[in-house]
Amino acid sequence: MTGCMTIERLEPRLPKDAGAGSVGTELGDVMPDFHLMDINGNSLRYQQSVSPRDYLQQVSGWYFGHAT
């Protein structure tokens, strides 16, 4: 079908370690806010503090990497 788009509503998912009483375990719960330094040299917000709250009502993806 050309030009036809469908939207699938996904069910909420919880991390494997989120037990009863964990923060943000119910559908519609607001997750705790956090801020991280943008260390991507190609980003428009390089060396600025960024938060998911900066992207409300927008699609965003967050990657947390760690190396030693």
FENDADA-V260307 format. One record per residue. N is the residue number from 1. RES is the residue in three letters. SS is DSSP state (2 for helix, 1 for strand, 0 for the rest). PHI is phi in degrees with one decimal (999 if undefined). D_LAST is the distance of its C-alpha to the last C-alpha in Angstrom with 2 decimals. Layout:
BEGIN
n-><N N>
res-><RES RES>
ss-><SS SS>
phi-><PHI PHI>
d_last-><D_LAST D_LAST>
END
This chain:
BEGIN
n-><1 2 3 4 5 6 7 8 9 10 11 12 13 14 15 16 17 18 19 20 21 22 23 24 25 26 27 28 29 30 31 32 33 34 35 36 37 38 39 40 41 42 43 44 45 46 47 48 49 50 51 52 53 54 55 56 57 58 59 60 61 62 63 64 65 66 67 68>
res-><MET THR GLY CYS MET THR ILE GLU ARG LEU GLU PRO ARG LEU PRO LYS ASP ALA GLY ALA GLY SER VAL GLY THR GLU LEU GLY ASP VAL MET PRO ASP PHE HIS LEU MET ASP ILE ASN GLY ASN SER LEU ARG TYR GLN GLN SER VAL SER PRO ARG ASP TYR LEU GLN GLN VAL SER GLY TRP TYR PHE GLY HIS ALA THR>
ss-><0 0 0 0 0 0 0 0 0 0 0 0 0 0 0 0 0 0 0 0 0 0 0 0 0 0 0 0 0 0 0 0 0 0 0 1 1 0 0 0 0 0 0 0 0 0 0 0 1 1 0 2 2 2 2 0 0 0 0 0 0 0 0 0 0 0 0 0>
phi-><999 -86.3 77.3 -107.5 -126.7 -118.0 -115.9 -102.8 -87.1 -95.1 -79.1 -67.7 -121.0 -115.4 -61.0 -58.4 -92.5 -82.7 -92.2 -58.7 87.0 -68.6 -67.0 74.2 -92.6 -106.2 -55.5 93.0 -64.5 -89.9 -78.5 -59.2 -81.1 -147.6 -129.1 -131.3 -78.8 -77.7 -107.1 -82.8 -61.7 -94.3 -83.0 -68.2 -107.0 -52.0 63.5 -115.6 -75.0 -124.2 -145.7 -57.4 -65.9 -70.7 -122.9 -59.3 65.4 -131.4 -83.1 -143.1 -126.4 -125.8 -120.2 -112.9 -115.1 -146.7 -136.1 -124.3>
d_last-><48.44 47.94 47.16 46.65 43.56 42.96 40.58 39.21 38.55 35.56 35.45 32.84 29.81 27.95 24.51 24.99 24.18 26.62 29.47 32.78 32.61 29.16 29.05 29.99 31.23 34.60 35.56 35.94 33.78 31.97 28.26 26.81 25.97 22.64 21.67 18.49 18.16 18.73 16.31 18.03 20.02 22.67 23.34 26.54 24.81 22.05 20.97 23.13 22.58 23.13 24.21 25.72 28.93 29.02 29.67 32.28 34.79 32.53 30.34 26.62 23.43 20.13 16.75 13.77 10.45 6.92 3.77 0.00>
END
